[in-house]
Amino acid sequence: MKKQKVTDILEFLKRSKNLQSVKRYGESMRGEQNTVAEHSWRLALMAMVIGVECKVAVDMNRVLTLALIHDLAEATTGDTDAYAKITGRKRQEEKAVEEETAVRDMTDDLSFGDWIYELWQEYEDQTTTEAKFVKALDRIEGYLHIAESGVEAYVPNEFHADYATQAVAAFDEVTGNFPGLTDLLDAIKADLQSQFEKAGVKWVEEKISAG
């Protein structure tokens, strides 16, 4: 292996290392928060198990790669809490520009940076079945995290109310693309609905864009 290639690999690993410490749900969750790296690992694990057991017709190697790459920008930008988007303090367009710049900065000067960037862009553009599957699981992982942590761990009322509606929309979108995941989603949805209602948050079966 050429010396430059070795240097580039080590540099990329160094640049992406921050994913191990970037926290998620920084504004909206009390208590212990997971990191972006933990989320990405679990997403990859979910993709492997769910893809195989639910017999989803995807290239599993590509799915696992996209799962590991999809939040790469957050090594630089940090995670944008859903509460910041709900309250309008962070627009999706602004977030998209910041993240593309971050990935460009992380990959442009590397000898293999082009394919890393292209994989990240594939996920962003949602142009392949594999990218859509990872996006679907990304949504599921978020709601599964809420269900497992307990709704009471999420602080702002606006977060609760919005997520009750957003969850329904996201589940509908996922099952529309991957009907084989319906039973899995129904189980998570039932758990969430029960927790939301116990916490006094109305569960609204409203069809909206998941955003």
Backbone as JSON Lines, residues from 0, in Angstrom:
{"i":0,"aa":"M","n":[0.84,-1.19,0.0],"ca":[0.0,0.0,0.0],"c":[0.88,1.26,0.0]}
{"i":1,"aa":"K","n":[0.54,2.21,-0.84],"ca":[1.31,3.44,-0.93],"c":[1.22,4.24,0.37]}
{"i":2,"aa":"K","n":[2.31,4.96,0.66],"ca":[2.38,5.75,1.89],"c":[1.25,6.76,1.98]}
{"i":3,"aa":"Q","n":[0.9,7.4,0.84],"ca":[-0.16,8.4,0.84],"c":[-1.5,7.78,1.21]}
{"i":4,"aa":"K","n":[-1.72,6.56,0.72],"ca":[-2.97,5.88,1.03],"c":[-3.08,5.61,2.53]}
{"i":5,"aa":"V","n":[-1.99,5.16,3.11],"ca":[-1.97,4.91,4.56],"c":[-2.25,6.2,5.32]}
{"i":6,"aa":"T","n":[-1.59,7.27,4.9],"ca":[-1.78,8.57,5.54],"c":[-3.23,9.02,5.45]}
{"i":7,"aa":"D","n":[-3.84,8.84,4.28],"ca":[-5.22,9.26,4.07],"c":[-6.19,8.44,4.92]}
{"i":8,"aa":"I","n":[-5.98,7.15,5.0],"ca":[-6.85,6.3,5.82],"c":[-6.81,6.74,7.28]}
{"i":9,"aa":"L","n":[-5.61,6.94,7.79],"ca":[-5.47,7.35,9.18],"c":[-6.08,8.73,9.43]}
{"i":10,"aa":"E","n":[-5.94,9.61,8.44],"ca":[-6.51,10.95,8.57],"c":[-8.03,10.89,8.58]}
{"i":11,"aa":"F","n":[-8.6,10.06,7.72],"ca":[-10.06,9.94,7.69],"c":[-10.59,9.38,9.01]}
{"i":12,"aa":"L","n":[-9.92,8.38,9.53],"ca":[-10.34,7.8,10.81],"c":[-10.24,8.84,11.93]}
{"i":13,"aa":"K","n":[-9.22,9.67,11.86],"ca":[-9.06,10.74,12.85],"c":[-10.21,11.74,12.75]}
{"i":14,"aa":"R","n":[-10.54,12.14,11.53],"ca":[-11.6,13.12,11.32],"c":[-12.97,12.6,11.74]}
{"i":15,"aa":"S","n":[-13.21,11.34,11.58],"ca":[-14.52,10.77,11.91],"c":[-14.64,10.35,13.37]}
{"i":16,"aa":"K","n":[-13.55,10.41,14.1],"ca":[-13.52,9.93,15.49],"c":[-14.52,10.65,16.39]}
{"i":17,"aa":"N","n":[-14.79,11.92,16.09],"ca":[-15.69,12.7,16.94],"c":[-17.08,12.09,17.05]}
{"i":18,"aa":"L","n":[-17.45,11.24,16.08],"ca":[-18.76,10.6,16.14],"c":[-18.92,9.77,17.42]}
{"i":19,"aa":"Q","n":[-17.81,9.37,18.0],"ca":[-17.85,8.57,19.23],"c":[-18.3,9.39,20.44]}
{"i":20,"aa":"S","n":[-18.19,10.7,20.34],"ca":[-18.51,11.54,21.49],"c":[-19.64,12.54,21.24]}
{"i":21,"aa":"V","n":[-20.08,12.7,19.99],"ca":[-21.17,13.64,19.7],"c":[-22.48,13.07,20.24]}
{"i":22,"aa":"K","n":[-23.11,13.82,21.15],"ca":[-24.34,13.37,21.78],"c":[-25.56,13.68,20.92]}
{"i":23,"aa":"R","n":[-26.56,12.83,21.04],"ca":[-27.85,13.04,20.38],"c":[-28.89,13.47,21.43]}
{"i":24,"aa":"Y","n":[-29.96,14.11,20.97],"ca":[-31.05,14.55,21.85],"c":[-30.54,15.47,22.97]}
{"i":25,"aa":"G","n":[-29.58,16.34,22.62],"ca":[-28.95,17.19,23.63],"c":[-29.91,18.13,24.34]}
{"i":26,"aa":"E","n":[-30.94,18.61,23.63],"ca":[-31.87,19.56,24.24],"c":[-33.13,18.9,24.79]}
{"i":27,"aa":"S","n":[-33.49,17.78,24.22],"ca":[-34.83,17.27,24.48],"c":[-34.88,16.05,25.4]}
{"i":28,"aa":"M","n":[-33.74,15.56,25.85],"ca":[-33.75,14.36,26.67],"c":[-32.99,14.57,27.96]}
{"i":29,"aa":"R","n":[-33.59,14.21,29.07],"ca":[-32.9,14.25,30.36],"c":[-32.2,12.91,30.59]}
{"i":30,"aa":"G","n":[-31.16,12.96,31.39],"ca":[-30.44,11.72,31.7],"c":[-29.44,11.35,30.62]}
{"i":31,"aa":"E","n":[-29.11,10.08,30.57],"ca":[-28.07,9.61,29.66],"c":[-28.52,9.68,28.21]}
{"i":32,"aa":"Q","n":[-27.67,10.23,27.36],"ca":[-27.93,10.32,25.92],"c":[-26.96,9.41,25.19]}
{"i":33,"aa":"N","n":[-27.4,8.88,24.04],"ca":[-26.45,8.08,23.27],"c":[-25.68,8.96,22.3]}
{"i":34,"aa":"T","n":[-24.66,8.41,21.68],"ca":[-23.84,9.17,20.74],"c":[-24.21,8.82,19.31]}
{"i":35,"aa":"V","n":[-23.72,9.62,18.38],"ca":[-23.98,9.37,16.97],"c":[-23.37,8.03,16.55]}
{"i":36,"aa":"A","n":[-22.19,7.71,17.08],"ca":[-21.55,6.43,16.75],"c":[-22.39,5.26,17.25]}
{"i":37,"aa":"E","n":[-22.94,5.38,18.44],"ca":[-23.8,4.32,18.97],"c":[-25.04,4.15,18.1]}
{"i":38,"aa":"H","n":[-25.61,5.27,17.69],"ca":[-26.79,5.23,16.81],"c":[-26.45,4.56,15.48]}
{"i":39,"aa":"S","n":[-25.32,4.92,14.89],"ca":[-24.93,4.36,13.6],"c":[-24.66,2.86,13.7]}
{"i":40,"aa":"W","n":[-24.02,2.45,14.79],"ca":[-23.78,1.02,15.0],"c":[-25.1,0.27,15.11]}
{"i":41,"aa":"R","n":[-26.02,0.82,15.92],"ca":[-27.29,0.13,16.1],"c":[-28.09,0.09,14.81]}
{"i":42,"aa":"L","n":[-28.01,1.16,14.02],"ca":[-28.7,1.21,12.74],"c":[-28.18,0.1,11.82]}
{"i":43,"aa":"A","n":[-26.86,-0.07,11.8],"ca":[-26.28,-1.14,10.99],"c":[-26.73,-2.51,11.47]}
{"i":44,"aa":"L","n":[-26.77,-2.7,12.78],"ca":[-27.22,-3.97,13.34],"c":[-28.69,-4.23,13.0]}
{"i":45,"aa":"M","n":[-29.51,-3.2,13.13],"ca":[-30.92,-3.32,12.76],"c":[-31.07,-3.69,11.29]}
{"i":46,"aa":"A","n":[-30.27,-3.04,10.44],"ca":[-30.35,-3.3,9.0],"c":[-30.04,-4.76,8.69]}
{"i":47,"aa":"M","n":[-29.03,-5.3,9.34],"ca":[-28.65,-6.68,9.1],"c":[-29.76,-7.64,9.55]}
{"i":48,"aa":"V","n":[-30.22,-7.49,10.78],"ca":[-31.21,-8.42,11.32],"c":[-32.57,-8.27,10.64]}
{"i":49,"aa":"I","n":[-33.04,-7.04,10.52],"ca":[-34.35,-6.8,9.92],"c":[-34.33,-7.11,8.44]}
{"i":50,"aa":"G","n":[-33.26,-6.73,7.75],"ca":[-33.17,-7.02,6.32],"c":[-33.26,-8.5,6.02]}
{"i":51,"aa":"V","n":[-32.55,-9.29,6.82],"ca":[-32.55,-10.75,6.61],"c":[-33.87,-11.37,7.05]}
{"i":52,"aa":"E","n":[-34.3,-11.07,8.27],"ca":[-35.48,-11.72,8.83],"c":[-36.78,-11.29,8.16]}
{"i":53,"aa":"C","n":[-36.83,-10.04,7.68],"ca":[-38.03,-9.56,6.98],"c":[-37.91,-9.74,5.47]}
{"i":54,"aa":"K","n":[-36.81,-10.34,5.05],"ca":[-36.59,-10.68,3.63],"c":[-36.76,-9.45,2.72]}
{"i":55,"aa":"V","n":[-36.06,-8.37,3.08],"ca":[-36.08,-7.15,2.27],"c":[-35.08,-7.31,1.12]}
{"i":56,"aa":"A","n":[-35.52,-7.03,-0.08],"ca":[-34.68,-7.23,-1.27],"c":[-33.72,-6.05,-1.45]}
{"i":57,"aa":"V","n":[-32.58,-6.12,-0.77],"ca":[-31.57,-5.07,-0.86],"c":[-30.18,-5.7,-0.9]}
{"i":58,"aa":"D","n":[-29.21,-4.91,-1.38],"ca":[-27.81,-5.29,-1.32],"c":[-27.34,-5.0,0.11]}
{"i":59,"aa":"M","n":[-27.18,-6.04,0.91],"ca":[-26.91,-5.84,2.33],"c":[-25.57,-5.17,2.57]}
{"i":60,"aa":"N","n":[-24.56,-5.48,1.77],"ca":[-23.26,-4.82,1.94],"c":[-23.39,-3.31,1.76]}
{"i":61,"aa":"R","n":[-24.19,-2.91,0.76],"ca":[-24.36,-1.46,0.53],"c":[-25.18,-0.83,1.66]}
{"i":62,"aa":"V","n":[-26.18,-1.54,2.12],"ca":[-27.0,-1.05,3.22],"c":[-26.15,-0.8,4.46]}
{"i":63,"aa":"L","n":[-25.3,-1.75,4.81],"ca":[-24.46,-1.6,6.0],"c":[-23.49,-0.44,5.85]}
{"i":64,"aa":"T","n":[-22.96,-0.27,4.63],"ca":[-22.05,0.84,4.37],"c":[-22.76,2.18,4.53]}
{"i":65,"aa":"L","n":[-23.96,2.29,3.98],"ca":[-24.73,3.53,4.1],"c":[-25.09,3.83,5.55]}
{"i":66,"aa":"A","n":[-25.41,2.79,6.3],"ca":[-25.75,2.99,7.71],"c":[-24.57,3.58,8.48]}
{"i":67,"aa":"L","n":[-23.37,3.14,8.16],"ca":[-22.18,3.64,8.85],"c":[-21.8,5.05,8.4]}
{"i":68,"aa":"I","n":[-22.14,5.39,7.16],"ca":[-21.73,6.68,6.57],"c":[-22.76,7.78,6.79]}
{"i":69,"aa":"H","n":[-24.03,7.43,7.0],"ca":[-25.13,8.39,6.83],"c":[-25.02,9.64,7.71]}
{"i":70,"aa":"D","n":[-24.44,9.53,8.89],"ca":[-24.31,10.69,9.79],"c":[-22.87,11.2,9.89]}
{"i":71,"aa":"L","n":[-22.07,10.92,8.9],"ca":[-20.65,11.29,8.92],"c":[-20.44,12.77,9.18]}
{"i":72,"aa":"A","n":[-21.28,13.62,8.6],"ca":[-21.11,15.07,8.75],"c":[-21.13,15.51,10.2]}
{"i":73,"aa":"E","n":[-21.83,14.77,11.05],"ca":[-22.01,15.19,12.43],"c":[-20.73,15.1,13.25]}
{"i":74,"aa":"A","n":[-19.69,14.48,12.68],"ca":[-18.38,14.52,13.33],"c":[-17.89,15.96,13.42]}
{"i":75,"aa":"T","n":[-18.36,16.8,12.49],"ca":[-17.98,18.21,12.45],"c":[-19.11,19.12,12.94]}
{"i":76,"aa":"T","n":[-20.33,18.88,12.43],"ca":[-21.45,19.78,12.73],"c":[-22.11,19.52,14.07]}
{"i":77,"aa":"G","n":[-21.93,18.32,14.61],"ca":[-22.69,17.91,15.78],"c":[-24.09,17.49,15.36]}
{"i":78,"aa":"D","n":[-24.83,16.95,16.29],"ca":[-26.19,16.5,16.02],"c":[-27.16,17.66,16.17]}
{"i":79,"aa":"T","n":[-28.13,17.75,15.27],"ca":[-29.19,18.75,15.39],"c":[-30.37,18.1,16.1]}
{"i":80,"aa":"D","n":[-30.66,18.55,17.29],"ca":[-31.76,17.98,18.05],"c":[-33.08,18.22,17.34]}
{"i":81,"aa":"A","n":[-33.96,17.22,17.4],"ca":[-35.27,17.36,16.76],"c":[-36.03,18.56,17.31]}
{"i":82,"aa":"Y","n":[-35.81,18.89,18.57],"ca":[-36.51,20.03,19.18],"c":[-36.15,21.34,18.49]}
{"i":83,"aa":"A","n":[-34.89,21.46,18.05],"ca":[-34.46,22.67,17.35],"c":[-35.2,22.82,16.02]}
{"i":84,"aa":"K","n":[-35.47,21.69,15.36],"ca":[-36.21,21.74,14.1],"c":[-37.7,21.99,14.34]}
{"i":85,"aa":"I","n":[-38.24,21.37,15.38],"ca":[-39.65,21.55,15.71],"c":[-39.96,23.02,16.02]}
{"i":86,"aa":"T","n":[-39.07,23.66,16.75],"ca":[-39.3,25.05,17.16],"c":[-38.82,26.06,16.12]}
{"i":87,"aa":"G","n":[-38.29,25.58,15.0],"ca":[-37.9,26.47,13.9],"c":[-36.57,27.16,14.07]}
{"i":88,"aa":"R","n":[-35.8,26.77,15.09],"ca":[-34.5,27.4,15.28],"c":[-33.44,26.84,14.33]}
{"i":89,"aa":"K","n":[-33.75,25.72,13.71],"ca":[-32.83,25.13,12.74],"c":[-33.65,24.63,11.56]}
{"i":90,"aa":"R","n":[-33.47,25.28,10.4],"ca":[-34.2,24.88,9.21],"c":[-33.49,23.72,8.52]}
{"i":91,"aa":"Q","n":[-34.27,22.85,7.87],"ca":[-33.71,21.69,7.2],"c":[-32.73,22.11,6.11]}
{"i":92,"aa":"E","n":[-33.06,23.2,5.4],"ca":[-32.18,23.66,4.32],"c":[-30.82,24.09,4.86]}
{"i":93,"aa":"E","n":[-30.83,24.79,5.98],"ca":[-29.59,25.24,6.62],"c":[-28.76,24.04,7.08]}
{"i":94,"aa":"K","n":[-29.43,23.07,7.67],"ca":[-28.76,21.86,8.13],"c":[-28.12,21.12,6.96]}
{"i":95,"aa":"A","n":[-28.82,21.03,5.84],"ca":[-28.32,20.31,4.66],"c":[-27.05,20.95,4.12]}
{"i":96,"aa":"V","n":[-27.02,22.28,4.05],"ca":[-25.85,22.99,3.54],"c":[-24.66,22.77,4.47]}
{"i":97,"aa":"E","n":[-24.88,22.9,5.76],"ca":[-23.8,22.71,6.73],"c":[-23.22,21.3,6.65]}
{"i":98,"aa":"E","n":[-24.08,20.31,6.49],"ca":[-23.61,18.94,6.48],"c":[-22.86,18.6,5.19]}
{"i":99,"aa":"E","n":[-23.33,19.12,4.05],"ca":[-22.6,18.88,2.81],"c":[-21.2,19.5,2.87]}
{"i":100,"aa":"T","n":[-21.12,20.7,3.39],"ca":[-19.82,21.36,3.53],"c":[-18.9,20.54,4.43]}
{"i":101,"aa":"A","n":[-19.45,20.02,5.5],"ca":[-18.65,19.21,6.44],"c":[-18.11,17.96,5.78]}
{"i":102,"aa":"V","n":[-18.95,17.26,5.02],"ca":[-18.5,16.03,4.36],"c":[-17.47,16.34,3.28]}
{"i":103,"aa":"R","n":[-17.69,17.42,2.54],"ca":[-16.7,17.85,1.54],"c":[-15.35,18.11,2.21]}
{"i":104,"aa":"D","n":[-15.37,18.82,3.31],"ca":[-14.13,19.14,4.01],"c":[-13.43,17.89,4.53]}
{"i":105,"aa":"M","n":[-14.21,16.88,4.88],"ca":[-13.65,15.64,5.41],"c":[-13.07,14.74,4.34]}
{"i":106,"aa":"T","n":[-13.53,14.91,3.09],"ca":[-13.17,13.94,2.04],"c":[-12.44,14.49,0.83]}
{"i":107,"aa":"D","n":[-12.57,15.78,0.55],"ca":[-12.06,16.34,-0.71],"c":[-10.56,16.11,-0.94]}
{"i":108,"aa":"D","n":[-9.77,16.15,0.12],"ca":[-8.33,16.06,-0.05],"c":[-7.8,14.63,0.16]}
{"i":109,"aa":"L","n":[-8.7,13.66,0.25],"ca":[-8.28,12.27,0.44],"c":[-8.28,11.52,-0.89]}
{"i":110,"aa":"S","n":[-7.36,10.6,-1.04],"ca":[-7.25,9.87,-2.31],"c":[-8.48,9.01,-2.6]}
{"i":111,"aa":"F","n":[-9.22,8.64,-1.57],"ca":[-10.42,7.82,-1.74],"c":[-11.69,8.58,-1.33]}
{"i":112,"aa":"G","n":[-11.54,9.88,-1.15],"ca":[-12.65,10.67,-0.63],"c":[-13.87,10.71,-1.52]}
{"i":113,"aa":"D","n":[-13.66,10.51,-2.84],"ca":[-14.79,10.62,-3.76],"c":[-15.86,9.58,-3.48]}
{"i":114,"aa":"W","n":[-15.47,8.33,-3.22],"ca":[-16.5,7.31,-3.02],"c":[-17.15,7.43,-1.64]}
{"i":115,"aa":"I","n":[-16.43,7.96,-0.67],"ca":[-17.04,8.22,0.63],"c":[-18.12,9.28,0.48]}
{"i":116,"aa":"Y","n":[-17.77,10.36,-0.21],"ca":[-18.74,11.44,-0.42],"c":[-19.94,10.94,-1.22]}
{"i":117,"aa":"E","n":[-19.7,10.16,-2.27],"ca":[-20.79,9.67,-3.12],"c":[-21.76,8.79,-2.34]}
{"i":118,"aa":"L","n":[-21.25,7.98,-1.42],"ca":[-22.12,7.15,-0.59],"c":[-22.98,8.02,0.32]}
{"i":119,"aa":"W","n":[-22.35,9.02,0.94],"ca":[-23.09,9.93,1.81],"c":[-24.18,10.64,1.0]}
{"i":120,"aa":"Q","n":[-23.85,11.08,-0.22],"ca":[-24.8,11.78,-1.07],"c":[-25.93,10.86,-1.53]}
{"i":121,"aa":"E","n":[-25.6,9.61,-1.76],"ca":[-26.64,8.62,-2.12],"c":[-27.71,8.54,-1.04]}
{"i":122,"aa":"Y","n":[-27.26,8.52,0.2],"ca":[-28.22,8.49,1.3],"c":[-29.04,9.78,1.33]}
{"i":123,"aa":"E","n":[-28.4,10.91,1.18],"ca":[-29.09,12.19,1.22],"c":[-30.12,12.3,0.09]}
{"i":124,"aa":"D","n":[-29.75,11.84,-1.11],"ca":[-30.62,11.97,-2.27],"c":[-31.73,10.93,-2.29]}
{"i":125,"aa":"Q","n":[-31.55,9.85,-1.52],"ca":[-32.56,8.78,-1.48],"c":[-32.89,8.25,-2.88]}
{"i":126,"aa":"T","n":[-31.85,7.97,-3.65],"ca":[-32.03,7.55,-5.04],"c":[-32.06,6.04,-5.21]}
{"i":127,"aa":"T","n":[-31.72,5.28,-4.19],"ca":[-31.67,3.83,-4.3],"c":[-32.54,3.18,-3.23]}
{"i":128,"aa":"T","n":[-32.9,1.93,-3.5],"ca":[-33.68,1.18,-2.51],"c":[-32.91,1.03,-1.21]}
{"i":129,"aa":"E","n":[-31.6,0.84,-1.34],"ca":[-30.77,0.69,-0.14],"c":[-30.79,1.95,0.72]}
{"i":130,"aa":"A","n":[-30.7,3.11,0.07],"ca":[-30.73,4.38,0.82],"c":[-32.09,4.57,1.49]}
{"i":131,"aa":"K","n":[-33.15,4.21,0.79],"ca":[-34.49,4.34,1.37],"c":[-34.68,3.39,2.54]}
{"i":132,"aa":"F","n":[-34.11,2.2,2.44],"ca":[-34.23,1.24,3.53],"c":[-33.49,1.75,4.77]}
{"i":133,"aa":"V","n":[-32.3,2.27,4.58],"ca":[-31.55,2.81,5.72],"c":[-32.29,4.0,6.33]}
{"i":134,"aa":"K","n":[-32.86,4.85,5.49],"ca":[-33.63,5.99,5.99],"c":[-34.84,5.52,6.8]}
{"i":135,"aa":"A","n":[-35.51,4.47,6.3],"ca":[-36.65,3.93,7.02],"c":[-36.23,3.42,8.39]}
{"i":136,"aa":"L","n":[-35.12,2.7,8.43],"ca":[-34.63,2.18,9.71],"c":[-34.13,3.29,10.62]}
{"i":137,"aa":"D","n":[-33.59,4.36,10.03],"ca":[-33.16,5.51,10.82],"c":[-34.34,6.1,11.58]}
{"i":138,"aa":"R","n":[-35.48,6.19,10.91],"ca":[-36.7,6.68,11.56],"c":[-37.13,5.71,12.67]}
{"i":139,"aa":"I","n":[-37.13,4.44,12.34],"ca":[-37.56,3.44,13.31],"c":[-36.66,3.47,14.55]}
{"i":140,"aa":"E","n":[-35.34,3.59,14.33],"ca":[-34.41,3.6,15.46],"c":[-34.69,4.76,16.4]}
{"i":141,"aa":"G","n":[-35.04,5.9,15.84],"ca":[-35.34,7.07,16.67],"c":[-36.54,6.82,17.57]}
{"i":142,"aa":"Y","n":[-37.6,6.26,17.01],"ca":[-38.8,6.0,17.81],"c":[-38.61,4.84,18.76]}
{"i":143,"aa":"L","n":[-37.81,3.86,18.36],"ca":[-37.48,2.75,19.25],"c":[-36.69,3.27,20.44]}
{"i":144,"aa":"H","n":[-35.79,4.23,20.19],"ca":[-35.01,4.84,21.27],"c":[-35.92,5.54,22.26]}
{"i":145,"aa":"I","n":[-36.92,6.25,21.75],"ca":[-37.87,6.93,22.62],"c":[-38.64,5.92,23.46]}
{"i":146,"aa":"A","n":[-39.11,4.86,22.81],"ca":[-39.9,3.84,23.52],"c":[-39.08,3.17,24.61]}
{"i":147,"aa":"E","n":[-37.82,2.88,24.31],"ca":[-36.97,2.2,25.28],"c":[-36.54,3.11,26.43]}
{"i":148,"aa":"S","n":[-36.3,4.39,26.12],"ca":[-35.89,5.34,27.16],"c":[-37.05,5.75,28.04]}
{"i":149,"aa":"G","n":[-38.26,5.66,27.46],"ca":[-39.46,6.1,28.17],"c":[-39.8,7.53,27.79]}
{"i":150,"aa":"V","n":[-41.04,7.75,27.43],"ca":[-41.48,9.08,26.98],"c":[-41.17,10.15,28.02]}
{"i":151,"aa":"E","n":[-41.22,9.78,29.3],"ca":[-40.99,10.76,30.36],"c":[-39.57,11.31,30.36]}
{"i":152,"aa":"A","n":[-38.65,10.64,29.65],"ca":[-37.27,11.12,29.58],"c":[-37.12,12.31,28.64]}
{"i":153,"aa":"Y","n":[-38.15,12.57,27.82],"ca":[-38.09,13.67,26.85],"c":[-38.8,14.87,27.44]}
{"i":154,"aa":"V","n":[-38.09,16.0,27.46],"ca":[-38.51,17.11,28.3],"c":[-39.57,18.03,27.69]}
{"i":155,"aa":"P","n":[-39.33,18.67,26.53],"ca":[-40.26,19.73,26.09],"c":[-41.61,19.17,25.67]}
{"i":156,"aa":"N","n":[-42.69,19.85,26.06],"ca":[-44.02,19.43,25.66],"c":[-44.2,19.48,24.15]}
{"i":157,"aa":"E","n":[-43.57,20.49,23.51],"ca":[-43.68,20.6,22.05],"c":[-43.08,19.37,21.37]}
{"i":158,"aa":"F","n":[-42.02,18.84,21.94],"ca":[-41.36,17.65,21.4],"c":[-42.33,16.47,21.46]}
{"i":159,"aa":"H","n":[-42.99,16.32,22.61],"ca":[-43.94,15.23,22.77],"c":[-45.07,15.32,21.76]}
{"i":160,"aa":"A","n":[-45.72,16.47,21.74],"ca":[-46.9,16.63,20.89],"c":[-46.56,16.45,19.42]}
{"i":161,"aa":"D","n":[-45.46,17.02,18.99],"ca":[-45.07,16.91,17.59],"c":[-44.68,15.48,17.25]}
{"i":162,"aa":"Y","n":[-43.94,14.84,18.13],"ca":[-43.47,13.5,17.82],"c":[-44.59,12.48,17.78]}
{"i":163,"aa":"A","n":[-45.64,12.69,18.54],"ca":[-46.78,11.78,18.47],"c":[-47.35,11.75,17.06]}
{"i":164,"aa":"T","n":[-47.49,12.93,16.47],"ca":[-48.01,13.03,15.11],"c":[-46.98,12.61,14.08]}
{"i":165,"aa":"Q","n":[-45.74,13.04,14.28],"ca":[-44.67,12.7,13.35],"c":[-44.45,11.2,13.28]}
{"i":166,"aa":"A","n":[-44.59,10.52,14.42],"ca":[-44.37,9.07,14.44],"c":[-45.35,8.36,13.53]}
{"i":167,"aa":"V","n":[-46.6,8.75,13.6],"ca":[-47.62,8.13,12.75],"c":[-47.28,8.34,11.28]}
{"i":168,"aa":"A","n":[-46.91,9.57,10.92],"ca":[-46.57,9.87,9.54],"c":[-45.36,9.07,9.07]}
{"i":169,"aa":"A","n":[-44.35,8.99,9.92],"ca":[-43.13,8.27,9.57],"c":[-43.42,6.78,9.37]}
{"i":170,"aa":"F","n":[-44.22,6.21,10.26],"ca":[-44.55,4.79,10.15],"c":[-45.31,4.51,8.85]}
{"i":171,"aa":"D","n":[-46.25,5.4,8.52],"ca":[-47.0,5.24,7.28],"c":[-46.09,5.29,6.07]}
{"i":172,"aa":"E","n":[-45.13,6.22,6.1],"ca":[-44.19,6.36,4.99],"c":[-43.32,5.12,4.85]}
{"i":173,"aa":"V","n":[-42.84,4.6,5.97],"ca":[-41.96,3.42,5.95],"c":[-42.7,2.2,5.42]}
{"i":174,"aa":"T","n":[-43.89,1.95,5.94],"ca":[-44.63,0.77,5.51],"c":[-45.07,0.87,4.06]}
{"i":175,"aa":"G","n":[-45.24,2.11,3.58],"ca":[-45.56,2.29,2.17],"c":[-44.44,1.82,1.27]}
{"i":176,"aa":"N","n":[-43.21,2.07,1.68],"ca":[-42.04,1.65,0.89],"c":[-41.63,0.21,1.17]}
{"i":177,"aa":"F","n":[-41.83,-0.23,2.41],"ca":[-41.39,-1.57,2.81],"c":[-42.51,-2.25,3.62]}
{"i":178,"aa":"P","n":[-43.52,-2.77,2.92],"ca":[-44.67,-3.37,3.62],"c":[-44.29,-4.53,4.52]}
{"i":179,"aa":"G","n":[-43.15,-5.16,4.27],"ca":[-42.71,-6.27,5.11],"c":[-42.35,-5.86,6.52]}
{"i":180,"aa":"L","n":[-42.23,-4.55,6.76],"ca":[-41.88,-4.06,8.09],"c":[-43.11,-3.69,8.93]}
{"i":181,"aa":"T","n":[-44.3,-3.91,8.37],"ca":[-45.54,-3.46,9.02],"c":[-45.69,-4.03,10.42]}
{"i":182,"aa":"D","n":[-45.51,-5.33,10.59],"ca":[-45.7,-5.96,11.9],"c":[-44.72,-5.4,12.93]}
{"i":183,"aa":"L","n":[-43.47,-5.19,12.5],"ca":[-42.45,-4.64,13.4],"c":[-42.83,-3.23,13.84]}
{"i":184,"aa":"L","n":[-43.24,-2.41,12.87],"ca":[-43.62,-1.04,13.18],"c":[-44.86,-0.98,14.06]}
{"i":185,"aa":"D","n":[-45.81,-1.86,13.81],"ca":[-47.04,-1.87,14.61],"c":[-46.72,-2.13,16.09]}
{"i":186,"aa":"A","n":[-45.76,-3.03,16.34],"ca":[-45.38,-3.33,17.72],"c":[-44.74,-2.13,18.4]}
{"i":187,"aa":"I","n":[-43.83,-1.42,17.68],"ca":[-43.19,-0.22,18.25],"c":[-44.22,0.88,18.43]}
{"i":188,"aa":"K","n":[-45.08,1.04,17.45],"ca":[-46.11,2.09,17.49],"c":[-47.05,1.87,18.68]}
{"i":189,"aa":"A","n":[-47.46,0.62,18.92],"ca":[-48.37,0.34,20.03],"c":[-47.73,0.68,21.37]}
{"i":190,"aa":"D","n":[-46.44,0.36,21.51],"ca":[-45.71,0.68,22.74],"c":[-45.64,2.19,22.93]}
{"i":191,"aa":"L","n":[-45.26,2.91,21.86],"ca":[-45.17,4.37,21.94],"c":[-46.52,4.99,22.28]}
{"i":192,"aa":"Q","n":[-47.56,4.54,21.6],"ca":[-48.89,5.11,21.82],"c":[-49.31,4.94,23.28]}
{"i":193,"aa":"S","n":[-49.06,3.75,23.82],"ca":[-49.41,3.5,25.22],"c":[-48.65,4.43,26.15]}
{"i":194,"aa":"Q","n":[-47.36,4.62,25.9],"ca":[-46.55,5.49,26.75],"c":[-46.98,6.95,26.63]}
{"i":195,"aa":"F","n":[-47.26,7.4,25.41],"ca":[-47.67,8.78,25.2],"c":[-48.98,9.05,25.95]}
{"i":196,"aa":"E","n":[-49.91,8.12,25.84],"ca":[-51.21,8.32,26.49],"c":[-51.09,8.33,28.0]}
{"i":197,"aa":"K","n":[-50.23,7.48,28.56],"ca":[-50.01,7.46,29.99],"c":[-49.37,8.76,30.47]}
{"i":198,"aa":"A","n":[-48.56,9.39,29.58],"ca":[-47.91,10.65,29.92],"c":[-48.82,11.85,29.68]}
{"i":199,"aa":"G","n":[-50.04,11.59,29.2],"ca":[-51.0,12.67,28.95],"c":[-50.8,13.37,27.63]}
{"i":200,"aa":"V","n":[-50.12,12.71,26.69],"ca":[-49.9,13.28,25.36],"c":[-50.85,12.62,24.37]}
{"i":201,"aa":"K","n":[-51.65,13.41,23.7],"ca":[-52.63,12.88,22.76],"c":[-51.93,12.25,21.56]}
{"i":202,"aa":"W","n":[-52.36,11.07,21.21],"ca":[-51.81,10.36,20.04],"c":[-52.68,10.69,18.85]}
{"i":203,"aa":"V","n":[-52.18,11.47,17.89],"ca":[-52.99,11.96,16.78],"c":[-52.72,11.14,15.53]}
{"i":204,"aa":"E","n":[-53.73,10.45,15.03],"ca":[-53.6,9.67,13.8],"c":[-53.84,10.58,12.61]}
{"i":205,"aa":"E","n":[-52.88,11.47,12.38],"ca":[-53.01,12.48,11.33],"c":[-51.96,12.23,10.26]}
{"i":206,"aa":"K","n":[-52.39,12.28,9.0],"ca":[-51.46,12.05,7.89],"c":[-50.74,13.36,7.56]}
{"i":207,"aa":"I","n":[-49.46,13.43,7.87],"ca":[-48.66,14.6,7.53],"c":[-47.33,14.13,6.98]}
{"i":208,"aa":"S","n":[-46.59,15.05,6.4],"ca":[-45.26,14.71,5.93],"c":[-44.33,14.53,7.11]}
{"i":209,"aa":"A","n":[-43.51,13.48,7.06],"ca":[-42.59,13.23,8.18],"c":[-41.44,14.22,8.21]}
{"i":210,"aa":"G","n":[-41.19,14.94,7.11],"ca":[-40.14,15.96,7.1],"c":[-38.75,15.41,7.02]}
